[in-house]
Amino acid sequence: MAPDTWPRDKFDGPGGGLYTGPGGGMYCGPGGGAYEGPGGGLYNGPGGGMSEGPGGGLSTEPGGGMSTGPGGGLSDGPGGALSTGPGGGLWAGPGGGLYNGECANPYRSNIPPWPIFIEELEKRGMSNYAEELRRHHLRESVRP
């Protein structure tokens, strides 16, 4: 089962990580990145952004949001949240997590919204990762 993912860039327009409308990373409705129900970024059930199970945004297993391995949310490899390369969470160009413009293929991840993900890292004693992300991401954001 492929993990659910949501836009997690800094774009606040349609389809962006900060967009609160349908398809946005901060959308609170069904399937949204800030939705607490099944298929959402704040859901703690299977595949959800707050799930510690396989494919979940807080899982340390391969592909999980807290995995440092290939495809994991804390990976500094291609597509990982800590990657500064194209398509990574710390990439400021199109398709990256720090990009704030419209993009046909925005950065997507199975993690909960950045501010909440950072809080969860802190709770788990992973302050080094939390600080790295805090330096780059959404200081101004508030919990949805």
C-alpha positions in Angstrom: 0.0 0.0 0.0 1.5 3.3 -1.0 1.3 6.0 1.6 -1.1 8.9 1.3 0.7 12.1 0.6 -0.2 15.8 0.7 1.3 19.0 -0.7 3.8 20.3 1.8 5.4 23.3 0.0 5.0 26.9 0.9 2.6 27.9 -1.8 -0.8 29.2 -0.5 -2.7 29.1 -3.8 -4.7 26.2 -5.2 -2.9 22.8 -4.8 -0.2 24.3 -2.6 1.0 23.1 0.8 -0.5 26.1 2.6 -3.7 26.1 0.6 -6.8 25.6 2.8 -9.1 24.7 0.0 -9.7 21.3 -1.6 -6.5 19.6 -2.7 -4.4 21.8 -0.4 -1.9 20.8 2.2 -3.8 22.7 4.9 -7.3 21.6 3.8 -9.4 20.4 6.7 -11.9 18.5 4.5 -11.8 14.9 3.3 -8.5 13.9 1.9 -6.8 17.2 2.9 -3.4 17.6 4.4 -5.0 18.9 7.7 -8.0 16.5 7.7 -8.4 14.4 10.8 -10.5 11.7 9.1 -9.4 8.7 6.9 -7.0 9.7 4.2 -6.0 12.9 5.9 -2.7 14.4 7.1 -3.9 14.5 10.7 -5.5 11.1 10.7 -4.0 8.6 13.1 -5.4 5.5 11.5 -3.8 3.5 8.7 -1.9 5.6 6.2 -2.7 8.9 7.9 -0.2 11.6 8.6 -0.4 11.0 12.3 -0.1 7.2 12.1 2.8 5.3 13.5 1.9 2.3 11.4 3.2 1.3 8.0 3.0 4.2 5.5 2.1 6.6 8.2 3.6 10.1 8.6 4.9 9.2 12.1 6.2 5.8 11.2 9.9 4.9 11.5 9.5 2.0 9.1 10.7 2.2 5.5 8.8 4.9 3.7 7.4 6.3 6.9 7.5 10.0 7.7 10.1 9.5 10.5 12.3 7.0 8.6 15.8 8.1 7.7 16.0 5.5 5.0 15.4 5.8 1.3 11.9 7.3 0.7 11.5 8.2 4.4 10.4 11.6 5.6 13.7 12.2 7.4 15.9 11.1 4.6 18.4 13.5 3.1 18.3 11.4 -0.1 16.1 12.2 -3.1 12.7 13.4 -2.1 13.3 13.3 1.6 12.2 16.1 3.9 15.9 16.8 4.7 17.1 16.8 1.1 18.4 20.1 -0.2 18.4 18.7 -3.8 15.7 19.0 -6.4 12.4 17.7 -5.2 13.5 17.6 -1.5 11.8 19.1 1.5 14.6 21.7 1.8 14.8 22.6 -1.9 13.6 26.1 -2.7 13.1 25.5 -6.4 9.9 24.2 -8.2 8.9 20.9 -6.7 10.7 21.5 -3.4 9.3 21.9 0.1 10.5 25.5 0.4 9.1 26.6 -3.0 6.4 29.2 -2.6 5.2 29.5 -6.2 2.6 27.6 -8.2 3.9 24.2 -9.3 2.3 21.4 -11.4 4.1 18.8 -9.2 4.5 20.3 -5.7 6.5 18.7 -3.0 4.4 16.0 -1.4 4.9 14.0 1.7 3.1 11.6 4.0 4.0 13.7 7.1 1.4 15.8 9.0 1.6 19.6 8.4 5.1 20.9 9.0 4.5 22.7 12.4 2.8 19.6 13.8 5.5 17.3 12.4 8.1 19.4 14.1 6.2 19.2 17.4 6.0 15.4 17.0 9.8 15.2 16.4 10.4 17.2 19.6 8.1 14.9 21.6 10.1 11.9 20.4 13.4 13.4 21.4 14.4 14.1 17.8 15.3 17.7 18.4 18.2 17.7 15.9 15.7 17.0 13.1 13.1 19.4 14.5 15.7 22.2 14.7 16.9 21.6 11.1 13.3 21.8 9.8 12.4 24.7 12.1 15.2 26.8 10.6 13.7 26.4 7.2 10.0 25.8 7.5 6.9 27.8 8.3 8.0 29.6 11.5 5.0 31.8 10.9 2.6 29.0 10.6 0.1 28.1 13.3 -1.4 24.8 14.1 -4.6 24.3 12.0 
